[in-house]
Amino acid sequence: MTWLRKRGRRTVGLVAAAVATGTVLTLTAGGPEGSGVSPSGDREATYKRVLRDPHPRPADVIRAAGAPSGVAHADNGSMLLMYDLRNVEDDEGPAATAWRIVDRDGRTVAERAEHTDMEAARVRFKGARGGFVRVPGEGTGRPYGLDVRGKRHKVVTSGTSVGSRAGDVLLAERETNVYRPATRTVAPLAGVPDRAVHLAVDEQGTAWNLVEPLTDEPHRVVWQRDGRTLGSKVVPKPYGAGDVAARGGSAVLSLTRIENGGEDGGEDVRVRGLLITSDGGEHWRKIFGGGIPWKELATDPEWLDLEVLADGRVLVGEEGGRHWLATDRTNTTFRRLRTPVKFRSFAVDGKTLYGIADATTPSYDLVKGEGLWISGDGGRTWRRHK
């Protein structure tokens, strides 16, 4: 039986294409300055009014939210921004969601908002060929698709397993279901090994499965395509593996170790390096330095940002903290990224970097630089999406 561990990490699913809007910022050592917006009676009143509205307007939800919760990118350059408006003062009560599709020139082509409640799952979409697919969640019903003009179409859910192929979209890391745009079908992947705890599917349709055995045997990564196993690599002792990511011919695992010194005086699992292949699994190498201060990383492995750009460069970082990007696709040396503001979440699509600045909990306040930021040059300059 295939088993995927439920993860507590971010779910914003940032996958977006650069939009030619916003102001380009060339960063200096200190970064640009900005100021937050203090709460006011007017903003609080507007926020509450939108939450209570049984038929909210998309523009009102978007304005009140202040920043998207996630972004999805279609193959034609269109971008879908997701917004969640949550009750500030209680974990119960009304809520609102909205999405907006913009074309590659930044023009709005479709949008929609819904009144909901705090117990409902947050709205999530992923980009695919020809449009977007709604990620199913508790209480959200069956998945459905949107084309780049916002027209909704049916998605068939199948119980028959399929071998992974190019263009397949993994819907959630804790599941084995993929969306296949050619047939508008959601189906489980075939051949996923028992005790697979994390999964990544790259643009070639290769499924990289991180396997955690029940015994003292080491972790291993198994890669497959169209249901056939292509290779397997054992994680070197004394390390375990925390996550896997793949793109552009590269695949990377985070190497973990059990260490003393936890908050309660016990043991913690910490990330202390990477295991990387840059040639589709033919050769692997360990990275325990490369410019990343591994000993300083206190991030739980479940909350580590681990991404691969379309050119095979690896990005690694702390959730809501520092990030490092490989200087080339050999992934031997890394440089720390400078950002214009503190990002709550961070991800890549293609060779473009994305960060969302937002409060960590619902608030009437706007944090400094709140919104979506985009960099097309490896984090050297950033522009804020309007």
Summary of the structure (lengths in Angstrom):
residues: 386
radius of gyration: 20.8
end to end distance: 46.5
largest distance: 60.9
contacts: 1251
relative contact order: 0.15
helix: 7%
strand: 41%
